[in-house]
Amino acid sequence: QQPVQSPQAVILREGEDAVINCSSSKALYSVHWYRQKHGEAPVFLMILLKGGEQKGHEKISASFNEKKQQSSLYLTASQLSYSGTYFCGTDPVTGDSWGKLQFGAGTQVVVTP
Amino acid sequence: NAGVTQTPKFRILKIGQSMTLQCTQDMNHNYMYWYRQDPGMGLKLIYYSVGAGITDKGEVPNGYNVSRSTTEDFPLRLELAAPSQTSVYFCASRRQSEAEAFFGQGTRLTVV
């Protein structure tokens, strides 16, 4: 089962903040966040392991609530370079699907001057 | 380091033809993946492998086959191509469950 992302799209002015959410119906071992620019391959931003830790990449940070099987990506003081589609990927805990990395449908982020 | 290399970059197939999309990685990763991405959509998992000789289906395996005879290579076979298989195909690999996935540059496939 793919994780569910929200919102589908968000438009920001430079300097504004946004939150992208990712939820799963399955118990998760880890959550991955990637960004894809138009016509390019997805690029890794960060991985969060179960334990509720928070990580950061530039002014982009994320949290992982393993009890709720949810992760959130925070875009702070957005820059034009943050534009792209953000995907969350999830690793389930169950042994028979270990390593099965599935992605959500993506959240398109447009940052305008 | 070449990373993940996919060939070809572009291909046009006629309905009913077959082809193999090649994927190779030089990072000694044990996990490898094939995804397809339709225009404006997310990444759907076709097949994945957690090591040589071990493969398993993802969400959309119908019409595709894979093999993993070596750690480095993970080819995707399309039999009897259909217009619904028109998509961009990405191969990815990672070391184990705690590591980032590295993506190839993609193969843009059109079936006419």
Boltz contact constraints between the chains, C-beta under 6 A:
constraints:
  - contact:
      token1: [A, 41]
      token2: [B, 103]
      max_distance: 6.0
  - contact:
      token1: [A, 41]
      token2: [B, 105]
      max_distance: 6.0
  - contact:
      token1: [A, 41]
      token2: [B, 106]
      max_distance: 6.0
  - contact:
      token1: [A, 42]
      token2: [B, 103]
      max_distance: 6.0
  - contact:
      token1: [A, 44]
      token2: [B, 100]
      max_distance: 6.0
  - contact:
      token1: [A, 91]
      token2: [B, 97]
      max_distance: 6.0
  - contact:
      token1: [A, 99]
      token2: [B, 31]
      max_distance: 6.0
  - contact:
      token1: [A, 99]
      token2: [B, 50]
      max_distance: 6.0
  - contact:
      token1: [A, 99]
      token2: [B, 97]
      max_distance: 6.0
  - contact:
      token1: [A, 100]
      token2: [B, 48]
      max_distance: 6.0
  - contact:
      token1: [A, 102]
      token2: [B, 45]
      max_distance: 6.0
  - contact:
      token1: [A, 103]
      token2: [B, 42]
      max_distance: 6.0
  - contact:
      token1: [A, 103]
      token2: [B, 43]
      max_distance: 6.0
  - contact:
      token1: [A, 105]
      token2: [B, 42]
      max_distance: 6.0
  - contact:
      token1: [A, 106]
      token2: [B, 42]
      max_distance: 6.0
